[in-house]
Amino acid sequence: MATVPDVFSPGRLGPVTLRNRTIKAATYEGLSHRGRVTQDLIDFHVAYARGGVGMTTVAYLAVDKDGRTDRHQVLWTDEAMPGLRALTDAVHAEGAAVSAQIGHGGPVAEARGNRSPALAPSARVNVIAMNRAQEATVADLERIVAAHARAAARAV
Ligand SMILES: Cc1cc2nc3c(=O)[nH]c(=O)nc-3n(C[C@H](O)[C@H](O)[C@H](O)COP(=O)(O)O)c2cc1C
């Protein structure tokens, strides 16, 4: 029978070793402002790190403006980088790792706040977002794939 590792023992995630196997899930808190990290967002994640998690997850960092599900979400821009750096350093100082959830909201993006249509595989009403999403073109998909790559490079 396979042995189950102790949740409080170190665990490896690719190149990263976590001090234990507890990971705080992504829960978008609405603590970012105008696309940037706030001190409240840093304090929120530091509290989990101080509490002992192996890794915390910064929820929903949008790869492009039209992918935001809330117009205040952090965007991967030059302006956002110092705040992300400060958050990362503050979490690391407490001994935890930090991950970034990179995403595009697709059909649940906030079309009105973003001032651009939500995108989906086909045009349809999304009852969760109360949106009517527009069918994504090949050019849209190529742009969004490239935006994910840029965001991943910035996260590294
Ligand atoms: C208020 C709230 C915000 C959430 N925001 C995100 C999010 O930004 N990204 C995400 O992947 N999941 C999000 N979730 C989903 C949680 O990560 C998920 O509920 C958690 O992993 C618990 O897993 P379970 O639903 O399987 O119990 C959110 C959940 C809640 C309650």
The ligand as an ORCA input file, in Angstrom:
! r2SCAN-3c Opt
* xyz 0 1
  C     -14.720     34.207     -2.406
  C     -14.040     33.204     -3.285
  C     -13.214     33.656     -4.283
  C     -12.576     32.725     -5.139
  N     -11.724     33.179     -6.088
  C     -11.056     32.285     -6.848
  C     -10.091     32.725     -7.800
  O      -9.831     33.924     -7.959
  N      -9.472     31.788     -8.510
  C      -9.739     30.450     -8.372
  O      -9.141     29.638     -9.074
  N     -10.621     30.014     -7.474
  C     -11.280     30.890     -6.716
  N     -12.162     30.461     -5.761
  C     -12.333     29.020     -5.608
  C     -11.537     28.539     -4.422
  O     -10.153     28.536     -4.712
  C     -12.022     27.118     -4.106
  O     -13.300     27.267     -3.616
  C     -11.133     26.472     -3.104
  O     -10.068     25.950     -3.825
  C     -11.851     25.369     -2.326
  O     -11.995     24.273     -3.141
  P     -13.388     23.535     -3.247
  O     -14.317     24.480     -3.944
  O     -13.052     22.314     -4.068
  O     -13.800     23.218     -1.869
  C     -12.799     31.344     -4.942
  C     -13.630     30.917     -3.918
  C     -14.236     31.815     -3.103
  C     -15.110     31.312     -1.995
*
